[in-house]
Amino acid sequence: MTRQVWLSFHPIDLAPGTHAGTIEVRDGAGLKAAIPIRLRIYPLRFPDQTTMLMGGWSYTNEGERYDITPQNRLAVIAHLQEGFVNSPWATKLALDDGTYNAAGELTNPPDTTSFDQWVALWPDAERYMVFARVNESFAGSTVGTQLFSIKVGNWARFWADHMRQLGFSASQLGILLVDEPSTREQYNRITAWTNAIKAAEPELIIWEDPLPRSNSNSLQTMMASVDVLCIARGMYVTEPQWYRDLFLEQQERGRELCFYNSGGPIRRWDPFSYYLLQAWHSFGIGAKGSAFWAFGDNGGVSSWNEYPFTGRLAYSPLYLDDTSVTTSKHMEAIREGIEDYEYLTMLRAHVAELEDQGAEAELAVAQELLVTAADRVLIAEKGANWLWDAEKDRSLADQVRVEILKVLTSPIAEVTQSTCGRRLQCLAQSAH
């Protein structure tokens, strides 16, 4: 049986410079092989908290959901946190409705037990995401009526205040009202809910992932009402230009963008294209977040034996069974993508510093790298061709990552000498 072994380095206090060593592999018959290893450490401090908002519908507020079980839940949470997942998801159960009188006033406030227990599992999250799964009424009042707006407003006000009582800002609570809306009825429902929430608590984040089939006034009104538009990346790269323009125009008007992907079965997808490059693509269009369906959904079977599927597909990038979680190339690609997004964010901050300092020569190189980096890495992609056997250059991200490190830490001469030709070549390709 052929097996692969890969190494992951996580240096905390290793001195900058090149470190060399050898790994010796032996088998039971006395055969052995020596594998040389060289590790280059740059004099750079990686941030403790990453910038990209990463989530994956993990639904860890419930004891058991999809393939998250009471036995593996804490291990999954710890693993996701180590992988820079900072936007955990909860189900509707986390946001209780409460009860209301005839005037729409709260008579019994929502029960916060489930929400508080979930938040305690993710104390350092940047944003807490809840799929509210709303319908055409709330607490007995129909969408569009005055009483509906009063009740929803009081509900929103309660939860915003509760976030503040926990020491967070109300803007750290994100709410998905309707998942993947694509009809006029869904757009109108989202708009009505959003308007009622925003009238009471404008800081709460309304997050939507529409799948529009055509442009319309109801779609435009809905998109303009929410805070975050999360784009299905597969459709973004394959649909006509009008589809991309829909989201980019909303971004110009103040909407925050993010990407998500939800293909399966996941073992078919190339970790580089499907997972790692989503972070580069996000940075390239100015998106602030990324998500994948779904960290906890492995089709109802153990990852160690996926043959007994009964209809559901495996979507989790993790290897899950009832009691354990194990990383994979797919999950490591997510982690590396988040780190690459952070390097790009650090490069953008470095450009701003050079502008303030008036360092024109250094600024020119750093600006050129910042402007071209994402396009250069994405240039090998042809549509949504994310299968393992697709021919492409999977070393591009590694190459550009090193260039960023050199710009951030090395003399300008070294950067110019080693990377200028490749950048000019890429610029020519982009222009073509």
PyMOL commands that set and color helices and strands:
alter all, ss='L'
color gray80, all
select helices_A, chain A and resi 73-82+92-94+113-121+146-165+170-172+184-200+217-225+233-238+241-252+266-268+271-285+329-357+360-378+396-409+412-431
alter helices_A, ss='H'
color red, helices_A
select strands_A, chain A and resi 17-26+32-41+53-55+89-90+99-100+106-108+128-131+137-138+141-142+173-176+205-208+228-232+256-261+289-292+319-320+325-326
alter strands_A, ss='S'
color yellow, strands_A
deselect
rebuild
show_as cartoon
